[in-house]
Amino acid sequence: MDKRLLDILVCPLCKGPLHFEANKNELICKADKLAYPIRDDIPVMLVDEARILTPDEIFS
């Protein structure tokens, strides 16, 4: 994931910061407890495509 792109991307729901989770290839919004997938090096920034984080993922 390009660091410059990560610096400008925000959560589409709350406009908060995102954290790159390399091992799952996802962008994480801890505030909304959502994980946005990255497919073919393109972040899918649609709330409908995001998955809900598990309690273990939220507190890790």
ZAMARGU-4260 file (C-alpha; in steps of 0.2 Angstrom, whole numbers, plus 5000, padded with zeros to 4 digits):
<rodrens>
0) 5000/5000/5000 | 5007/5017/4995 | 5011/5027/5010 | 5005/5043/5001 | 4989/5036/4997
5) 4986/5030/5015 | 4990/5047/5021 | 4975/5055/5011 | 4962/5041/5013 | 4949/5042/5027
10) 4934/5032/5032 | 4920/5036/5021 | 4908/5035/5035 | 4916/5045/5049 | 4930/5054/5040
15) 4942/5047/5053 | 4960/5039/5050 | 4962/5022/5043 | 4976/5010/5048 | 4983/4998/5035
20) 4983/4979/5040 | 4995/4971/5029 | 4992/4953/5033 | 4974/4955/5029 | 4976/4967/5015
25) 4963/4979/5023 | 4961/4997/5029 | 4954/4997/5047 | 4943/5011/5054 | 4943/5007/5073
30) 4930/5021/5077 | 4917/5013/5066 | 4924/4995/5068 | 4925/4992/5050 | 4938/4984/5038
35) 4938/4990/5020 | 4946/4977/5008 | 4960/4981/4996 | 4957/4972/4979 | 4971/4972/4966
40) 4980/4986/4975 | 4964/4997/4975 | 4955/5001/4991 | 4937/4998/4990 | 4930/5012/5001
45) 4912/5007/5001 | 4903/5005/5017 | 4893/4991/5009 | 4909/4981/5005 | 4917/4983/5022
50) 4916/4970/5035 | 4913/4972/5053 | 4928/4969/5065 | 4927/4956/5078 | 4929/4961/5096
55) 4946/4953/5096 | 4951/4964/5081 | 4944/4980/5089 | 4955/4978/5105 | 4971/4972/5097
</rodrens>
